[in-house]
Amino acid sequence: MTNPAVLEKVGLILIGHGSKLPHNRENLEKIAEILRRQSQFKIVEIAFMIRDTPTISEAIDSVAKKGVSKIVLVPAFLAPGVHTTQEIPELIDVKDKQAQLSARGIRVFYGEPIGADECIAVILAEKALQALGEKEAEHKHASFSVRDKKDAEVLDAYSVVEAGRIVDTSMKLIREAIGVDLAKFPSDQVPIVERVVHTTADPEFAKLLVISDDAVSAGVAAIKAGAKIVTDVKMVKAGINDARLKKFGSKISTYMNDERTMELAKSESLTRSAAAMRLAIKDGLDGAIILIGNAPTAAFELADQIKKGKVKPALIVAVPVGFVGATESKEVVAKLSVPYVITRGRKGGSTIAVAVFNALLSMAEGKRYG
């Protein structure tokens, strides 16, 4: 059950894109005001990527001064994209801000965009009825709000049970949809396939995933041994629970915002992602798990360094997405003498890398899911 006392020390920042027109700010502020009235978070503020103020950095500084122990930032965007997966995470960590806040006992969390939520579907249906001149239906999504503490406690307890039922039902449907493909995978690889399909709601990934014979055993063993985990982008790092890793003595990091990465990229004419990977290897990645969800150049750099004998990771999860280099980079990884998980073709992404790793983490914990 959620402890209300915990949320009293949580500051929420809603992130908008920013616009020359006033409507962007006005809408975001109205949403923030609704959340303030619900009193679920101690502080609710807004911030913007560009043009408007406060900036993300300014909003973080402001909320940090108001007695919070946690700051959660949520992008008010409908779907994942470059803004939510790359630019905003970089702005959140500008000038090592997270490290500075951590030193003050303040943890920073980054949420996902809105996505295909039931509430959004209800709102869009209402807008359609308005456009048709039909009688507007009662705001059904308003019933999702819980205003009474007792109701909240009942709902919270119910949600735990219901969440388990939803997962069980989802997995049943997934197995029915991809049963033929699942049968081609060894039993220890099945949880990874199921997790990825569940995360993406896309059965095609059961055909696209390629998992080397020793990938699961190598990944689980590395996690249990407290291996270093390195990601190509902040979005992958954000999707992994630090507390679960700490139980194994493991730590996850990314080098994308390291000042040394910027210097190396400039001096060696490398992409930032390739420079980050080269720097991570220099710091030591033998026996590590490397998660690449976005940057093909990071995968190319890693493969090149492995071929030169400069690093020997325990496992590579390489699932970059895109039209340029993504397919080729994964094919290069698959030819290495290192355990790997890849996706064929252009499809992939940070969420896939996270899903693969979290499946391995659950197995290391002795769970099928978690």
C-alpha positions in Angstrom: 0.0 0.0 0.0 1.3 3.5 -0.9 2.4 5.4 2.2 1.0 9.0 2.0 3.9 10.2 4.2 6.3 9.3 1.4 4.5 11.4 -1.2 4.6 14.4 1.2 8.3 14.6 0.4 7.9 14.2 -3.4 8.0 17.1 -5.8 6.4 16.6 -9.2 7.5 18.5 -12.3 5.4 18.4 -15.5 7.5 19.0 -18.6 6.1 20.7 -21.6 7.7 21.4 -25.0 7.4 25.2 -24.9 5.9 27.5 -27.4 5.7 31.1 -28.5 1.9 30.9 -28.1 0.4 31.1 -24.6 -1.8 28.0 -24.8 1.0 25.5 -24.1 1.8 27.1 -20.8 -1.9 27.7 -19.9 -2.9 24.0 -20.4 0.1 22.7 -18.5 -0.5 25.0 -15.6 -4.2 24.0 -15.5 -3.1 20.3 -15.3 -0.6 21.2 -12.6 -3.4 23.0 -10.6 -5.6 20.0 -10.8 -2.8 17.8 -9.4 -2.2 20.4 -6.6 -5.8 20.2 -5.6 -5.6 16.5 -5.3 -2.8 16.9 -2.8 -1.1 13.7 -3.7 2.3 15.4 -4.1 3.9 18.0 -1.8 4.9 20.2 -4.7 3.6 20.3 -8.3 5.5 22.6 -10.8 5.8 22.9 -14.5 8.9 23.3 -16.8 9.7 23.6 -20.5 12.3 22.2 -22.9 12.6 25.4 -25.0 11.3 29.0 -25.3 9.2 29.1 -22.1 10.4 29.3 -18.5 11.1 27.9 -16.1 13.6 25.6 -17.8 13.9 22.1 -16.6 17.0 23.0 -14.6 15.4 26.0 -13.0 12.3 24.0 -12.0 14.5 21.3 -10.4 16.4 23.9 -8.4 13.2 25.5 -7.3 11.6 22.2 -6.1 14.8 21.0 -4.5 14.6 24.1 -2.1 11.2 23.1 -0.8 12.0 20.3 1.5 11.5 17.3 -0.8 13.5 14.1 -0.8 12.4 13.0 -4.2 11.8 14.8 -7.5 9.9 13.1 -10.3 9.8 14.6 -13.7 7.1 13.5 -16.2 7.0 14.6 -19.8 3.5 15.9 -20.8 4.0 14.3 -24.3 1.6 11.8 -25.9 4.2 9.4 -27.2 8.0 8.6 -26.9 10.3 10.3 -29.3 13.6 12.1 -29.5 12.5 14.7 -27.0 11.4 12.2 -24.3 14.1 9.6 -24.8 17.2 11.8 -25.4 16.8 15.5 -25.1 14.8 15.8 -21.8 17.0 13.1 -20.0 20.1 15.1 -21.0 18.6 18.3 -19.7 17.6 16.7 -16.4 21.2 15.7 -15.9 22.7 19.0 -17.1 26.0 19.8 -15.5 25.8 16.7 -13.2 22.7 18.1 -11.5 21.6 14.6 -10.4 24.9 14.1 -8.7 24.6 17.4 -6.9 21.1 16.6 -5.7 22.1 13.2 -4.6 24.8 14.7 -2.4 21.9 16.7 -0.7 19.9 13.5 -0.2 17.5 14.2 -3.1 16.8 11.5 -5.6 15.6 12.3 -9.2 13.2 10.1 -11.1 12.0 10.4 -14.7 8.7 9.1 -15.9 7.3 8.0 -19.2 5.1 10.1 -21.6 1.3 9.7 -21.5 1.0 6.8 -24.0 -2.1 4.9 -25.0 -4.0 5.4 -21.8 -7.6 4.6 -21.2 -8.3 8.2 -19.9 -7.0 9.6 -23.2 -9.3 7.4 -25.1 -12.3 8.6 -23.1 -11.3 12.2 -23.6 -10.9 11.8 -27.4 -14.3 10.1 -27.6 -15.8 13.1 -25.8 -14.2 15.5 -28.2 -15.6 13.5 -31.1 -19.1 13.7 -29.6 -18.7 17.5 -29.2 -17.6 17.8 -32.8 -20.7 15.9 -33.9 -22.9 18.1 -31.8 -24.1 15.1 -29.8 -24.9 15.3 -26.1 -21.6 15.2 -24.3 -21.2 12.2 -22.1 -20.4 12.6 -18.4 -16.7 12.9 -17.8 -16.0 9.2 -17.2 -12.3 9.7 -16.5 -13.2 11.9 -13.5 -14.4 8.7 -11.8 -10.8 7.5 -11.9 -9.9 10.1 -9.3 -9.9 9.0 -5.6 -11.0 11.7 -3.2 -11.4 9.8 0.0 -8.5 8.4 2.0 -10.4 5.2 2.8 -11.3 4.7 -0.9 -7.7 5.3 -1.8 -6.6 2.5 0.6 -9.2 0.1 -0.7 -8.2 0.9 -4.3 -4.5 0.6 -3.6 -4.9 -2.9 -2.0 -7.2 -3.9 -4.9 -4.8 -2.6 -7.5 -2.0 -5.0 -6.2 -4.3 -8.0 -6.7 -5.7 -6.6 -9.9 -2.2 -5.9 -11.3 -1.3 -9.5 -10.8 -4.5 -10.6 -12.6 -3.7 -8.2 -15.5 -0.2 -9.6 -15.9 -1.5 -13.2 -15.8 -4.2 -12.4 -18.4 -1.7 -10.5 -20.6 0.7 -13.4 -20.5 -2.0 -15.9 -21.4 -3.0 -13.7 -24.4 0.7 -13.3 -25.4 1.3 -17.0 -25.3 -1.7 -17.6 -27.5 -0.6 -15.0 -30.0 3.1 -16.1 -30.2 2.9 -19.7 -29.2 4.4 -21.0 -32.5 7.3 -18.6 -32.2 7.9 -19.2 -28.5 8.2 -22.9 -29.2 11.4 -22.1 -31.1 13.1 -20.6 -28.1 14.8 -22.6 -25.2 12.9 -22.4 -22.0 15.3 -20.1 -20.3 14.9 -17.5 -23.1 11.1 -17.5 -23.1 10.7 -15.0 -20.2 12.7 -12.5 -22.2 10.6 -12.9 -25.3 7.4 -12.7 -23.3 8.6 -9.6 -21.4 9.5 -7.8 -24.7 6.2 -8.6 -26.3 4.3 -7.6 -23.2 6.2 -4.3 -23.0 5.7 -3.4 -26.7 2.3 -5.0 -27.3 3.9 -6.1 -30.5 4.0 -9.9 -31.2 6.4 -9.3 -34.1 9.2 -9.0 -31.6 8.9 -12.8 -31.0 10.2 -13.1 -34.6 12.8 -10.3 -34.4 14.6 -11.3 -31.1 17.8 -13.2 -31.5 19.3 -14.5 -28.2 22.6 -16.4 -28.2 22.7 -19.8 -26.5 24.6 -18.6 -23.5 23.1 -15.1 -23.1 20.7 -15.9 -20.3 23.1 -17.8 -18.2 25.8 -15.2 -18.7 23.5 -12.3 -17.9 22.0 -13.8 -14.8 25.4 -14.8 -13.5 26.8 -11.4 -14.1 23.9 -9.7 -12.3 24.4 -12.1 -9.3 28.1 -11.3 -9.3 27.3 -7.6 -9.0 28.5 -6.7 -12.5 28.8 -3.2 -13.8 25.9 -2.2 -16.0 26.5 0.5 -18.7 23.8 2.0 -21.0 24.2 4.0 -24.1 21.5 6.6 -23.1 19.8 7.9 -20.0 16.4 6.5 -21.1 17.7 3.0 -20.7 19.2 3.7 -17.3 15.9 5.4 -16.2 14.0 2.2 -16.8 16.0 0.1 -14.4 15.4 0.0 -10.7 18.5 0.9 -8.8 17.3 -0.6 -5.6 16.9 -4.0 -7.2 20.4 -3.8 -8.5 21.9 -2.8 -5.2 20.8 -6.0 -3.7 23.5 -7.7 -5.9 26.0 -4.9 -5.3 25.6 -3.8 -8.9 25.6 -0.2 -10.2 24.2 1.2 -13.5 25.7 4.1 -15.3 25.9 6.0 -18.6 28.7 8.1 -20.0 26.7 10.2 -22.3 26.9 13.4 -20.2 30.4 12.9 -18.9 32.6 15.9 -19.7 35.3 13.6 -20.9 32.9 12.2 -23.5 32.4 15.6 -25.0 36.1 16.2 -25.1 36.8 12.8 -26.6 34.1 13.2 -29.3 35.6 16.5 -30.3 39.2 15.5 -30.3 38.7 12.1 -32.1 35.8 13.2 -34.4 33.5 10.6 -32.9 29.8 10.7 -32.3 28.9 11.3 -28.7 27.6 7.8 -28.3 30.8 6.2 -29.7 32.9 8.5 -27.5 30.8 7.5 -24.5 31.3 3.8 -25.2 35.1 4.2 -25.7 35.4 6.1 -22.4 33.3 3.4 -20.6 35.6 0.7 -22.0 38.7 2.7 -20.9 37.2 2.8 -17.4 36.8 -1.0 -17.4 34.0 -3.1 -18.8 35.3 -6.6 -18.5 32.5 -8.8 -17.1 30.0 -6.0 -17.5 26.5 -6.0 -19.1 26.2 -3.4 -21.8 22.8 -2.2 -22.9 22.4 -0.3 -26.2 18.9 0.8 -27.0 19.4 3.8 -29.1 22.8 4.4 -30.7 24.2 2.2 -33.5 27.5 4.0 -33.3 27.9 2.8 -29.7 27.4 -0.8 -30.9 29.9 -0.3 -33.7 32.5 1.1 -31.3 32.0 -1.7 -28.8 32.3 -4.3 -31.5 35.5 -2.7 -32.8 37.1 -2.6 -29.3 36.1 -6.2 -28.6 37.8 -7.3 -31.9 41.0 -5.5 -30.8 40.9 -7.4 -27.5 40.5 -4.3 -25.3 37.3 -5.5 -23.6 35.4 -8.6 -22.8 31.9 -7.9 -21.5 29.7 -10.7 -20.0 26.7 -9.8 -22.2 25.7 -7.3 -24.8 22.1 -6.3 -25.3 22.1 -4.4 -28.6 18.7 -3.3 -29.9 19.3 0.2 -31.4 16.4 1.5 -33.5 16.5 3.5 -36.7 17.0 3.6 -40.5 20.7 4.4 -40.5 23.1 1.8 -39.1 20.8 0.1 -36.7 20.4 -3.1 -38.7 24.1 -3.3 -39.5 25.3 -2.6 -36.0 23.3 -5.5 -34.6 24.6 -7.9 -37.3 28.1 -6.9 -36.3 27.4 -7.7 -32.6 25.9 -11.0 -33.5 29.2 -12.1 -35.1 31.2 -11.5 -31.9 32.4 -14.2 -29.5 30.4 -12.6 -26.7 26.9 -13.5 -25.4 24.3 -11.2 -26.9 20.6 -10.3 -27.3 19.7 -8.4 -30.5 16.7 -7.6 -32.6 16.8 -8.1 -36.4 16.3 -5.2 -38.7 15.5 -1.6 -37.9 13.2 -2.2 -34.9 14.3 -1.9 -31.3 14.7 1.0 -28.9 15.4 1.8 -25.3 12.2 0.1 -24.0 13.3 -3.1 -25.6 16.8 -2.9 -23.9 15.1 -2.2 -20.6 12.6 -5.1 -21.0 15.4 -7.6 -21.8 17.5 -6.5 -18.8 14.5 -6.5 -16.4 13.6 -10.0 -17.5 17.2 -11.1 -16.7 17.0 -9.2 -13.4 13.8 -11.0 -12.4 15.4 -14.3 -13.2 18.4 -13.4 -11.1 16.0 -12.7 -8.2 14.4 -16.1 -8.7 11.2 -14.7 -10.3 9.7 -15.2 -13.7 8.4 -11.7 -13.7 8.8 -8.7 -11.4 
